[in-house]
Amino acid sequence: MKKAQVQMMETIAVLFIFFILIAFGFIFYANALKGGIAVTKQEHSELKSIELASKVSSLPELQCSENNLIEENCVDWLKLDKASSLIRSNRIFYFDILGYSNITIEEIFPGDRTYTVYANVPKDYGDRLPTFLPILLKKPIEGGYGFGIMSVVLYTK
């Protein structure tokens, strides 16, 4: 073999190794990007779940108010009883606000009642993101407050 042929073979071998290294780099970059996208998607879903819980806690159908003053993180038991039937009868309107979710309010103290405010669970879903909020339960007839947990479960596809 001539000297020029040996140099051509060396050049081809160096280029071959160079392209293999570039291919490994692209594979590594694609996997890192894929992992980053998955983390971002999970964070977005969690933020959406927290946003939904915030929307539910600020629904006027559930909020405690006295003399047009709204109490934060408070649900009126009288309103809750009527709101759950109102929401069930107007599912299409509330679907735009609440989407695919399940919202329940459970009284922890002094009783143990549970109300399902909204339930729209899809047949097939990809992820289930629960958010729990401690709330006051105002009992206007008896007077006083109770303590409860609002459970907002968001279903994503």
C-alpha positions in Angstrom: 0.0 0.0 0.0 1.1 3.4 -0.8 1.5 6.1 1.8 -1.5 8.1 0.4 -3.8 5.0 0.8 -2.7 4.5 4.4 -3.4 8.2 5.2 -6.9 7.9 3.5 -7.7 4.8 5.7 -6.6 6.7 8.8 -8.8 9.7 7.9 -11.8 7.4 7.3 -11.2 5.7 10.6 -10.9 9.0 12.4 -14.1 10.3 10.7 -15.9 7.0 11.6 -15.0 7.4 15.3 -15.9 11.1 15.2 -19.4 10.3 13.8 -19.9 7.6 16.4 -19.0 10.0 19.2 -21.5 12.6 17.7 -24.2 9.9 17.6 -23.6 9.0 21.3 -23.8 12.7 22.1 -27.1 13.1 20.4 -28.5 10.0 22.1 -27.4 11.4 25.5 -28.9 14.8 24.7 -32.2 13.4 23.6 -32.5 11.3 26.7 -31.7 14.3 28.9 -34.2 16.4 27.1 -36.9 13.7 27.4 -36.3 13.5 31.1 -36.6 17.3 31.4 -39.8 17.4 29.5 -41.3 14.7 31.7 -40.4 16.7 34.8 -41.8 19.9 33.3 -45.0 18.1 32.4 -45.3 16.8 36.0 -44.8 20.2 37.5 -47.4 21.7 35.1 -49.9 19.0 36.2 -49.2 19.7 39.9 -49.7 23.5 39.4 -52.9 22.8 37.5 -54.1 20.7 40.5 -53.3 23.5 43.0 -55.0 26.0 40.7 -58.1 23.9 40.6 -58.1 23.6 44.4 -57.8 27.4 44.7 -60.8 27.8 42.3 -62.9 25.4 44.3 -62.2 27.1 47.6 -63.2 30.4 46.1 -66.5 29.3 44.5 -69.2 31.6 45.7 -71.5 28.6 45.9 -69.4 27.3 48.9 -67.8 30.3 50.5 -68.7 31.6 53.9 -69.8 35.2 54.0 -71.4 37.5 56.5 -72.4 41.1 55.7 -70.7 40.7 52.3 -67.4 39.9 54.0 -65.9 36.6 52.7 -64.0 34.4 55.1 -61.0 32.6 53.6 -60.7 28.8 53.6 -64.3 28.5 54.9 -67.2 26.5 53.6 -70.8 27.1 54.6 -72.7 23.9 55.4 -76.0 25.3 54.3 -74.6 26.4 51.0 -72.7 23.1 50.6 -75.9 21.1 50.8 -77.5 23.1 48.0 -74.3 23.6 46.0 -73.7 19.9 45.5 -77.1 19.4 44.0 -76.8 22.6 41.9 -73.4 21.5 40.5 -74.8 18.0 39.6 -77.8 19.6 37.8 -75.5 22.0 35.8 -72.6 19.6 34.9 -71.8 21.2 31.5 -71.3 24.6 33.0 -69.1 23.3 35.9 -67.1 21.1 33.6 -65.6 24.2 32.1 -64.4 25.2 35.5 -63.7 21.9 37.2 -62.9 19.5 34.3 -62.2 15.9 35.2 -61.9 16.0 38.9 -63.4 14.6 42.1 -64.1 17.1 44.9 -65.2 16.0 48.4 -65.4 17.8 51.7 -65.0 15.7 54.8 -65.9 17.0 58.3 -63.2 16.0 60.8 -64.3 17.7 63.9 -66.9 17.6 65.6 -68.7 15.2 63.3 -67.8 12.8 60.5 -70.0 13.8 57.5 -68.7 13.7 54.0 -70.1 15.6 51.0 -69.2 14.9 47.4 -69.4 18.3 45.7 -68.4 17.3 42.2 -67.5 13.9 40.7 -66.4 13.6 37.1 -63.9 10.8 36.8 -62.9 9.8 33.2 -63.0 6.1 32.2 -59.3 6.1 31.4 -56.8 8.6 32.8 -53.1 8.9 33.0 -52.4 10.4 36.3 -54.3 11.2 39.5 -53.2 14.3 41.4 -54.8 14.8 44.8 -54.7 18.1 46.7 -55.9 18.5 50.3 -56.9 21.8 51.9 -57.8 22.3 55.5 -60.9 24.3 55.8 -63.3 25.7 58.4 -66.9 24.5 58.2 -69.3 27.2 59.2 -72.6 26.1 60.8 -74.8 29.1 60.7 -77.9 27.5 62.3 -76.1 25.9 65.3 -73.5 28.7 65.4 -69.8 28.0 65.4 -67.4 26.2 63.3 -66.1 22.8 62.6 -62.9 21.6 60.9 -62.7 19.7 57.7 -60.6 18.6 54.7 -61.3 19.5 51.1 -60.0 16.8 48.8 -59.6 17.9 45.2 -58.4 15.1 42.9 -57.5 16.1 39.3 -57.4 13.5 36.6 -55.1 14.0 33.6 -54.9 12.0 30.4 
